[in-house]
C-alpha cells in the first residue's frame, strides 16, 4: 500500500475528471505489464457493449478480474471506484457496489459454488487511455452490476448503461447487513402507491413482464411510443416521488456528476412517463415498473429466485436515450 498512498493523497486534491484520471493512473501504476494489457484496451463499440448481469460463466466482460489483484492493487482499484461513486448513504453509491461484491461472496457460499459466484469475478477496464482531453470509458462490473462512465474533453459525457441487481435482496455477510437495492424498491413501491385509482389504470401496462426490456445486448431498443401516466399530469407530491426514484439511481454517482444529470432529468420531468405491471408493491414475481423520459430510462423487475425459494430479487437498469456510452 505504501507505493500508492502518496499518489492517492495527491489525487484527493484534484477535481472532476482530473481526479478520476489521477486515481486511474495510480491504480494502473500498481500493475505489471501483463495486467496492464488486460486493463487498458481500445475504446471500441465491441468492447463497450461487453457488460452483463450474468455471473462470469461465459466470456462476456473485458478488463482485469479483481481476483487476480493483490491487496494493494485491489485497494487502488477500489480507491478509483470510490472517487466516482457517492458516499452519502451506507447502502448507495460506493456502499451499494460493496454490497454487490459481498452478495456474490454470500451467494457463492450459499450455493456451494464460490468459483462461479465471487467478488473476485468482477472486472475493471479502461477503454481508451484515461485522459482529461481524449475519449475513454471506465467500465466496472460483475454478476448483477454494471457501471460505465464515459469521458471526453475533460467532462463526463455518459453514465450509462448502468445495471443494478442483487441476490439475495437482504443478507448479512461478515457481521454486516446489506440491502443494496431496497431503497430503489421502496421508492418505486411508494411512487405507485401514491397514484390515484384512475392514474393507476392509466399507468398499468397491458402486458406482463418477466424481466427488464433493455438489459445487456439490447442497446438502443427503446420503445417508440411512451406508455403510462404522464408525470406532468401528476400532483407536485407525486412528482417528488418520481424524482426520488430517479435519484436512487443517479445519486449513486459522485455529487457533481449526479447533480448535472438530475438537473437535466428534472427539467424533462413534465414529459416523463411512469408505467407498471403486477401488484405495484415490487415484492411479487412479475412486478415491474419503468420511468421513461425524453432522456432517462429506468426499469425495475422482481425476479423469482431459483436458489432461495419463496423470495424475489431485483433486476434493474438505468439507461439514457441520448447518452448511453457517451452518445457514441
N, C-alpha and C positions, 0 to 999 in steps of 0.2 A: 504493500500500500504506500510505502514511503516515496516510491518513484512517481506516483501520480498525485500525491497530496498537494505539492506546491502548485502544479498546473491547475488542479481543480479549484484551489483557493483563488487563483487569478481569474478563472472562468466565472466565478460567482459575482465578480465585479462588472462583468460585461452586461450588455443589454441586447434584447431582441435576438435576431438571427446570429449576431456576433457571439452571443453567449452559447447558443446551440452549437455553432461551429467549433467553438473553443472546447466544449465538452466532448464533441465528436472526435476531434483531433487528439484529445487527451486519452480517450478510450483506444483509438487506433494505435497510439504510441505504445500501448502495453502489449500489442500483439506481435507475433513473429511473422515472417514473410508469408508462410503458408496460410496462416489465419487471416492476414490482411487480404489475401487474394480471395478468400471466401466472403469476407465482409464487404469489400469495395468492388462494386460491379457497375456496369454501364446503366445509364438511365435509358431504358427501352420500355416499350409497351409490354412486351412479353415478360420482362422482369417485374414491372409494376403490378401486373394483374395476378401474380403468383402469391395470393393470400387465400386463406381458407378458414372455415370454422371447424374442420375435421382435425382429429388427432393426427400426428405425423406417421401414418401408416402407408403413405404414398408420397412420392417426391413432388410436393406442391409448392414448397417455400424456397426462397433464396436467402442467402446470408449465412452467418455462422451460428451454430447451435449453442445455446447457453451452457449445455452440459459439457462442452469442450473447453470452457473457460476456467482458469484457475481463480481462486478467491479474489485476488487483486483485479484481475480483468473483469470479473463479474461485477465487482463494486464500481468499476469505472463505467461499465455499460449501464448499470442502474443509476449512476450519477447523471448520465446523459438523459435517460428517460425521466428522471426526477426534475430535470430542467425544463422539460416540455409539457409536463403534467402538473395539475393543481395539487395543493396540499391543504385546501380549505376544510376537507372532511376526511375522516378516517376511512370511509368506505367509497370515496370518489377519487377520481384522478389517479395519482400515484398509488394511493391505497387500494383503489379498485384493481389496478394492474397487479399489485402484490396479492390481492385476493384471488385473482385468476391463476396465478402461479401456484398459490397454496392449494387451490381447488384441484388442480391436476395431480399434485402430490397426494392429496387426500384420496382422490378417486383411484389413483394407481394402487394405493394400499387397499382400498375397499374392494376393488375388483381383482386384487392379486395379480395385477398386470402393470408393474412400475416401469417396464421398458416402453410401453405404449403411452401411458398417462404419467407425465412427469414435467416438472418445471424446467428440467433440462432439455425438453423438446420444444422450447420456444426459440425463435430465431430473430436476429437483428441484422439489418442490411443497410448499406449506404448505396443508393442508386445515383450515380454521379458523385463527383468529389465534393464533400462539404465545403461550401463557399458562401461568402456574403455577396456574390455577384452572379454566379452561374446557376443553372437549373440543377437541382438534386432533390432526392427524397430520402427521408428517414423512415424506414419500414421496420415494424416490430410485430411479432405475433406468434400464436400457437393455438392450441385447442381452445375454441370459444373466444378468441381475442385477436383482433387485427387493428393495427394503428398505422396510419400513413400521413405524414406531414410532408408537403411539397414546398420547396423554397425556390425563389428566383429574384434576382436583383436585390438581395438583402431583405426580402419580405416573404412571409408565408402566403402562398397563393392557393393552397388546398389543404384541408384537414380530413379529407375523406377519400375512399370508403373507410368506415370505422365499424367493425363488428363487435358486438357485446353479447356475451352469454356466460353462463356458468352452470356447473352441475357438481354437487347439489347446490340449491339456491342459498341455503343457510347451513353452515357447518363450523366445527371447531377443529383447529389444527395447531399443534404445539402450544396449547393453552390459550389460544386467541380465537375469538368468534369472528367469522367473516360472513358478510351478506352483500356482495359487490353489486348486485342488481336489484335489491329490494327497494331502493329509493326510486328507481325508474318504474318498477312495477306499481308501487304505491301512487306515484304521480299520475300514471295512466288510469288506474282504477278510480282515483279521486276525480279526474277530469271527466270520465264517462259518467260517474255517479252524479256529477253536478248538472248534467243535461236534463232538461225537462222531457216529459214523455214524447211530445211531438218532435223535439230535437233529436231524441234517441232514434225515433222512427226514420228521420232523415239521415242520420249518421249510420244507421245499421246497413251493412253490406248484404246483398242477397246471397253471395257465395260464402261457403265455409273455407277456412284456411288451415292447412296442417303444417305450415311453415311460412317464413317470410318470402316475399317475391324476389327481392333484389339482393340475394346473398352472393357468394363468390361465383364468378363466371357469368354473372347476369348484368354486366356493366351496360349502362345506357338504356335499359329496357323499362323505363318509366312509363306508366300508363298514359295514354294520350289524353284521356278525359279525367278530370278530378271528380271524386266521389265523396259523399258525406255531407256534413254540415259546414257551412262557411263560417269561419271564425269571426269575420266582421259582423255577422248577424247575432253573435252571442253577447251576453252581458259582459261588462268590464271584469266582474269577478270570475266568470268562466274563462275569459281571455287570459287572465293571470294564471289559471291552471294549465292552459295550453303552453304558455311561456315557461312555466315551471317544468313541465315535461320536457320541453326543448332543452332547458338549462341543465337537466340531469344528464344530458349527453355532452352538450357544448362546453359546459364549465368543468369538464374533466381536463380540459386543456389549461395551459398556463393562463393567468388572469388577463394579460394583454391580448393574447390571441382570442380567448373566449369572448372578450368584450367586443372585439372587432366583428366576430361572426354574429353575436347576439344583436348588435346594432342593426345589421342587415336583416336578420330574421324578424326582428321586432317591427321594422319598417314595413315588411311584407306580410305581417300578421293578418290584416284585414282580408287579404286574398288567399289565405291559407285555409285548408280544409282538414277536418278530423273525421275519420271513419273507423268503424269497428265491426267485429263479428264475435259471436259467442256471448258469454254471460256479462262481459264488461268488468268482471272482478279481477281478471288476469290470473286467476287461481286454477281455472279448469282447462283441461285439454281442449284445444281449439279456440281458446280466447286469443283474439288478435286485435291490434289497433295500429293505425297509421296517422301520421301528420304529413300532409302533402302541401307544400307551398310553392311559390314561384321559384325558390331555390332549395329550401330544406325538404328532405325526405327522411322520415324516421318510421321504422316498423318494429313491432314487438309481437312475438308469438310464444304462447305457452306450449311447451313440448312435453310429451309423456316420457318418463324415464324408464329405460329398459332394465337398469341395474339397481334402482331404488324404487321398487313397486309402490304404486299409490301416490307418487309425487310427480310434480311437473318441474321443468326448468326452462329458462328463457333463451330464445334466440332473438337477437335484435340487431338492427343495422342503422347507422346514420350515414346518409349519402347527401350529396348536393348536386342538383341538376346542372349547375353551371361550373362547379369547381372540383368535382371528383378528379383525383390525380392532378390537381392544379389546373384543370381545364384542358389538359394535354390529351 
